[in-house]
């Protein structure tokens, strides 16, 4: 039996505002049909943890994207990260919980492709009072003290400004997925 590696899949736009509806049990079954094991979902918004023998995250994302189109008829963006990549993100948030702040103001926007720090620095970020955004690898760490729902630093902004697909998770979800991917 091949060595299995643990991964996290982030699906863009599942079960949001009544669109792209997919039941998590059915999604887990689709993943198992791909030969993946230990498939678990978190919440109803397309957060998956699984183990697979394949090592290439791009190939895993492509396989899941095709399976979702086949099984559910939805064309979705899918990002697959190694569990240790998510562990690194969870441990490297430079905006997390400064003195007197709460994690509920922290979010991560995961970019599906690399954006150079130079290109990111050239963006005219629509920062509102107290907001911060820092790029680290393919992750934009966000601090939105007025709430993510009121921020202009949303997924749509990061998809249009640098022109790459993206998906955002709140900090609680990032930590929950990290913990779920670490469980055996």
C-alpha beads as a LAMMPS data file, in Angstrom:
LAMMPS data file: protein, C-alpha beads

184 atoms
183 bonds

1 atom types
1 bond types

-500.0 500.0 xlo xhi
-500.0 500.0 ylo yhi
-500.0 500.0 zlo zhi

Masses

1 110.0

Atoms # bond

1 1 1 0.000 0.000 0.000
2 1 1 1.463 3.408 -0.966
3 1 1 2.418 5.974 1.654
4 1 1 -0.553 8.276 2.298
5 1 1 -0.090 12.006 2.759
6 1 1 -2.642 14.258 4.478
7 1 1 -4.119 17.204 2.620
8 1 1 -6.655 19.993 3.027
9 1 1 -8.931 20.992 0.137
10 1 1 -10.550 24.420 0.051
11 1 1 -13.421 24.755 -2.400
12 1 1 -14.356 28.205 -3.651
13 1 1 -18.031 29.151 -3.442
14 1 1 -19.715 25.966 -2.168
15 1 1 -23.109 26.375 -0.455
16 1 1 -22.786 30.169 -0.449
17 1 1 -25.994 32.196 -0.829
18 1 1 -27.856 29.103 -2.014
19 1 1 -25.516 28.510 -4.941
20 1 1 -23.374 25.472 -5.796
21 1 1 -25.140 23.283 -3.279
22 1 1 -23.282 20.132 -2.352
23 1 1 -24.054 17.947 0.635
24 1 1 -20.923 17.177 2.604
25 1 1 -21.709 13.450 2.852
26 1 1 -22.052 13.253 -0.940
27 1 1 -18.823 15.243 -1.353
28 1 1 -16.987 12.867 0.994
29 1 1 -18.265 9.931 -1.069
30 1 1 -16.982 11.585 -4.256
31 1 1 -13.557 11.968 -2.666
32 1 1 -13.543 8.340 -1.566
33 1 1 -14.395 7.341 -5.160
34 1 1 -11.109 9.046 -6.126
35 1 1 -9.323 6.600 -3.830
36 1 1 -8.792 9.083 -1.027
37 1 1 -9.058 7.907 2.560
38 1 1 -9.836 9.454 5.942
39 1 1 -12.062 12.010 4.177
40 1 1 -13.648 14.462 6.577
41 1 1 -15.434 17.739 6.051
42 1 1 -15.598 20.807 8.239
43 1 1 -18.759 22.904 8.167
44 1 1 -20.933 23.024 5.068
45 1 1 -18.737 25.249 2.937
46 1 1 -16.322 22.959 1.150
47 1 1 -13.527 22.393 3.640
48 1 1 -12.096 18.890 3.371
49 1 1 -9.314 16.922 4.974
50 1 1 -8.164 13.676 3.373
51 1 1 -5.254 11.315 2.813
52 1 1 -4.015 10.303 -0.632
53 1 1 -1.114 8.475 -2.218
54 1 1 -0.704 11.188 -4.862
55 1 1 1.810 13.877 -3.868
56 1 1 1.048 16.576 -6.448
57 1 1 -1.440 19.096 -5.024
58 1 1 -2.263 20.485 -8.473
59 1 1 -3.206 17.022 -9.736
60 1 1 -5.302 16.395 -6.625
61 1 1 -7.132 19.714 -7.102
62 1 1 -7.715 18.951 -10.791
63 1 1 -9.095 15.496 -9.939
64 1 1 -11.458 16.890 -7.311
65 1 1 -12.588 19.722 -9.577
66 1 1 -13.397 17.218 -12.347
67 1 1 -15.180 14.895 -9.907
68 1 1 -17.342 17.752 -8.593
69 1 1 -18.281 18.709 -12.159
70 1 1 -19.148 15.083 -12.935
71 1 1 -21.041 14.315 -9.736
72 1 1 -22.714 17.668 -9.003
73 1 1 -22.545 19.704 -12.221
74 1 1 -20.640 22.592 -10.606
75 1 1 -17.527 24.254 -12.012
76 1 1 -15.616 25.276 -8.893
77 1 1 -12.124 26.411 -8.080
78 1 1 -10.343 23.962 -5.787
79 1 1 -7.147 24.543 -3.830
80 1 1 -5.348 21.619 -2.228
81 1 1 -2.681 22.182 0.422
82 1 1 -0.507 19.684 2.212
83 1 1 -1.480 19.458 5.891
84 1 1 1.971 20.767 6.857
85 1 1 1.429 23.837 4.635
86 1 1 -1.718 24.668 6.577
87 1 1 0.158 24.006 9.821
88 1 1 2.749 26.563 8.708
89 1 1 0.053 29.123 7.856
90 1 1 -1.601 28.591 11.247
91 1 1 1.695 29.140 13.038
92 1 1 2.921 32.068 10.976
93 1 1 0.109 34.628 11.166
94 1 1 1.871 37.934 11.894
95 1 1 -1.453 39.716 12.499
96 1 1 -2.856 37.317 15.056
97 1 1 -3.943 38.416 18.495
98 1 1 -1.863 41.402 19.333
99 1 1 -2.343 42.652 22.859
100 1 1 -6.070 43.108 23.465
101 1 1 -7.218 41.878 20.040
102 1 1 -9.340 38.878 19.195
103 1 1 -8.787 36.161 16.628
104 1 1 -12.270 36.780 15.225
105 1 1 -10.830 39.733 13.295
106 1 1 -8.252 37.541 11.538
107 1 1 -8.813 35.863 8.174
108 1 1 -6.671 34.192 5.542
109 1 1 -7.161 34.605 1.832
110 1 1 -5.565 31.675 0.046
111 1 1 -4.364 32.543 -3.460
112 1 1 -4.499 29.717 -5.988
113 1 1 -1.354 30.989 -7.733
114 1 1 1.741 32.837 -6.597
115 1 1 1.684 36.655 -6.596
116 1 1 5.058 38.321 -6.194
117 1 1 5.634 40.557 -3.199
118 1 1 6.463 43.340 -5.667
119 1 1 3.110 42.935 -7.416
120 1 1 1.281 42.727 -4.086
121 1 1 3.072 45.877 -2.884
122 1 1 1.878 47.728 -5.978
123 1 1 -1.784 47.043 -5.201
124 1 1 -3.837 49.972 -3.963
125 1 1 -5.311 48.024 -1.075
126 1 1 -8.707 49.482 -0.071
127 1 1 -7.765 49.499 3.602
128 1 1 -10.295 50.824 6.065
129 1 1 -9.392 52.121 9.506
130 1 1 -7.300 49.610 11.449
131 1 1 -7.163 47.039 8.656
132 1 1 -3.966 45.275 7.705
133 1 1 -3.069 42.834 4.954
134 1 1 0.223 40.979 4.593
135 1 1 1.281 38.519 1.913
136 1 1 3.263 35.436 2.924
137 1 1 3.734 32.937 0.125
138 1 1 0.281 32.335 -1.379
139 1 1 -1.565 33.471 1.746
140 1 1 -2.826 36.968 2.503
141 1 1 -3.200 37.426 6.243
142 1 1 -5.992 39.868 7.016
143 1 1 -6.924 41.785 10.117
144 1 1 -10.365 43.404 9.783
145 1 1 -11.372 45.001 13.110
146 1 1 -14.736 46.222 11.719
147 1 1 -15.503 42.686 10.532
148 1 1 -14.759 40.836 7.325
149 1 1 -18.284 41.445 6.027
150 1 1 -17.673 45.207 6.064
151 1 1 -14.181 45.029 4.604
152 1 1 -13.327 45.701 0.984
153 1 1 -10.401 43.287 1.373
154 1 1 -12.615 40.389 0.373
155 1 1 -12.067 37.424 -1.893
156 1 1 -13.513 39.271 -4.884
157 1 1 -10.943 42.070 -4.438
158 1 1 -8.027 39.648 -4.322
159 1 1 -9.311 37.809 -7.382
160 1 1 -9.636 41.010 -9.425
161 1 1 -6.680 43.129 -8.290
162 1 1 -3.854 40.616 -8.751
163 1 1 -6.017 38.487 -11.065
164 1 1 -5.807 35.080 -9.370
165 1 1 -8.507 32.787 -8.000
166 1 1 -8.739 32.971 -4.211
167 1 1 -10.788 31.775 -1.272
168 1 1 -10.970 33.163 2.257
169 1 1 -11.368 31.403 5.591
170 1 1 -11.800 32.927 9.013
171 1 1 -9.095 32.217 11.551
172 1 1 -11.252 29.790 13.527
173 1 1 -11.720 27.670 10.390
174 1 1 -7.986 27.749 9.610
175 1 1 -7.216 26.463 13.106
176 1 1 -9.993 23.847 12.973
177 1 1 -8.726 22.520 9.634
178 1 1 -5.182 22.421 10.969
179 1 1 -6.356 20.419 13.985
180 1 1 -8.531 18.115 11.872
181 1 1 -5.669 17.422 9.459
182 1 1 -3.346 16.574 12.367
183 1 1 -5.716 13.957 13.857
184 1 1 -5.020 10.344 13.007

Bonds

1 1 1 2
2 1 2 3
3 1 3 4
4 1 4 5
5 1 5 6
6 1 6 7
7 1 7 8
8 1 8 9
9 1 9 10
10 1 10 11
11 1 11 12
12 1 12 13
13 1 13 14
14 1 14 15
15 1 15 16
16 1 16 17
17 1 17 18
18 1 18 19
19 1 19 20
20 1 20 21
21 1 21 22
22 1 22 23
23 1 23 24
24 1 24 25
25 1 25 26
26 1 26 27
27 1 27 28
28 1 28 29
29 1 29 30
30 1 30 31
31 1 31 32
32 1 32 33
33 1 33 34
34 1 34 35
35 1 35 36
36 1 36 37
37 1 37 38
38 1 38 39
39 1 39 40
40 1 40 41
41 1 41 42
42 1 42 43
43 1 43 44
44 1 44 45
45 1 45 46
46 1 46 47
47 1 47 48
48 1 48 49
49 1 49 50
50 1 50 51
51 1 51 52
52 1 52 53
53 1 53 54
54 1 54 55
55 1 55 56
56 1 56 57
57 1 57 58
58 1 58 59
59 1 59 60
60 1 60 61
61 1 61 62
62 1 62 63
63 1 63 64
64 1 64 65
65 1 65 66
66 1 66 67
67 1 67 68
68 1 68 69
69 1 69 70
70 1 70 71
71 1 71 72
72 1 72 73
73 1 73 74
74 1 74 75
75 1 75 76
76 1 76 77
77 1 77 78
78 1 78 79
79 1 79 80
80 1 80 81
81 1 81 82
82 1 82 83
83 1 83 84
84 1 84 85
85 1 85 86
86 1 86 87
87 1 87 88
88 1 88 89
89 1 89 90
90 1 90 91
91 1 91 92
92 1 92 93
93 1 93 94
94 1 94 95
95 1 95 96
96 1 96 97
97 1 97 98
98 1 98 99
99 1 99 100
100 1 100 101
101 1 101 102
102 1 102 103
103 1 103 104
104 1 104 105
105 1 105 106
106 1 106 107
107 1 107 108
108 1 108 109
109 1 109 110
110 1 110 111
111 1 111 112
112 1 112 113
113 1 113 114
114 1 114 115
115 1 115 116
116 1 116 117
117 1 117 118
118 1 118 119
119 1 119 120
120 1 120 121
121 1 121 122
122 1 122 123
123 1 123 124
124 1 124 125
125 1 125 126
126 1 126 127
127 1 127 128
128 1 128 129
129 1 129 130
130 1 130 131
131 1 131 132
132 1 132 133
133 1 133 134
134 1 134 135
135 1 135 136
136 1 136 137
137 1 137 138
138 1 138 139
139 1 139 140
140 1 140 141
141 1 141 142
142 1 142 143
143 1 143 144
144 1 144 145
145 1 145 146
146 1 146 147
147 1 147 148
148 1 148 149
149 1 149 150
150 1 150 151
151 1 151 152
152 1 152 153
153 1 153 154
154 1 154 155
155 1 155 156
156 1 156 157
157 1 157 158
158 1 158 159
159 1 159 160
160 1 160 161
161 1 161 162
162 1 162 163
163 1 163 164
164 1 164 165
165 1 165 166
166 1 166 167
167 1 167 168
168 1 168 169
169 1 169 170
170 1 170 171
171 1 171 172
172 1 172 173
173 1 173 174
174 1 174 175
175 1 175 176
176 1 176 177
177 1 177 178
178 1 178 179
179 1 179 180
180 1 180 181
181 1 181 182
182 1 182 183
183 1 183 184
